[in-house]
């Protein structure tokens, strides 16, 4: 079996946040600069909580693993 070298994960150099609101309420916008361009993600409160939980899990793994996942 031939060994294949994997590329290192892309680390976003820019992350921006904002909010927009209308009569239905407010949503958060998370903009992440990727190798392909900007990715805009719209978040309501429930999805924002899910993102926070996921980031906290990643942070705890990075802390316990000394920086690796």
C-alpha positions as CSV (number, residue, x, y, z in Angstrom):
1,X,0.0,0.0,0.0
2,X,1.4,3.4,-1.0
3,X,1.6,6.0,1.8
4,X,-0.1,9.3,1.0
5,X,1.0,12.5,2.7
6,X,-1.9,14.5,4.0
7,X,-2.0,18.2,3.8
8,X,-2.1,20.1,7.1
9,X,-5.5,21.5,8.0
10,X,-6.2,25.0,6.8
11,X,-6.3,27.5,9.7
12,X,-8.5,30.5,8.9
13,X,-6.5,33.7,9.0
14,X,-9.6,35.8,9.4
15,X,-12.9,35.3,11.3
16,X,-15.5,38.1,11.5
17,X,-18.8,38.3,13.3
18,X,-21.9,40.4,13.0
19,X,-25.6,40.4,13.5
20,X,-28.6,41.3,11.4
21,X,-32.2,41.8,12.5
22,X,-35.6,42.2,10.9
23,X,-39.2,41.8,12.1
24,X,-38.6,38.1,12.7
25,X,-35.7,38.7,15.1
26,X,-31.9,38.7,15.0
27,X,-29.4,36.2,13.6
28,X,-25.6,36.1,14.0
29,X,-23.3,36.0,11.0
30,X,-20.0,34.2,11.3
31,X,-17.7,34.9,8.3
32,X,-14.6,32.7,8.0
33,X,-11.9,33.3,5.4
34,X,-11.0,30.0,3.7
35,X,-8.6,29.0,0.9
36,X,-11.6,29.3,-1.5
37,X,-12.9,32.7,-0.2
38,X,-15.3,33.8,2.5
39,X,-17.9,31.4,4.0
40,X,-20.8,33.2,5.8
41,X,-22.7,31.1,8.3
42,X,-26.1,32.4,9.7
43,X,-26.7,31.3,13.3
44,X,-29.8,31.5,15.5
45,X,-29.4,31.1,19.2
46,X,-29.7,27.3,19.2
47,X,-27.1,26.9,16.5
48,X,-24.8,29.4,18.2
49,X,-25.0,27.4,21.4
50,X,-24.1,24.2,19.4
51,X,-21.1,26.0,17.9
52,X,-20.0,27.1,21.4
53,X,-20.3,23.6,22.7
54,X,-18.3,22.2,19.8
55,X,-15.5,24.8,20.3
56,X,-15.4,24.1,24.0
57,X,-14.9,20.4,23.2
58,X,-12.1,21.2,20.8
59,X,-10.5,23.6,23.3
60,X,-10.5,20.9,26.0
61,X,-8.9,18.4,23.7
62,X,-6.2,20.9,22.6
63,X,-5.5,21.6,26.2
64,X,-5.2,18.0,27.2
65,X,-3.3,16.9,24.1
66,X,-0.8,19.7,24.2
67,X,-2.1,21.3,21.0
68,X,-3.0,18.3,18.8
69,X,-6.4,16.8,18.1
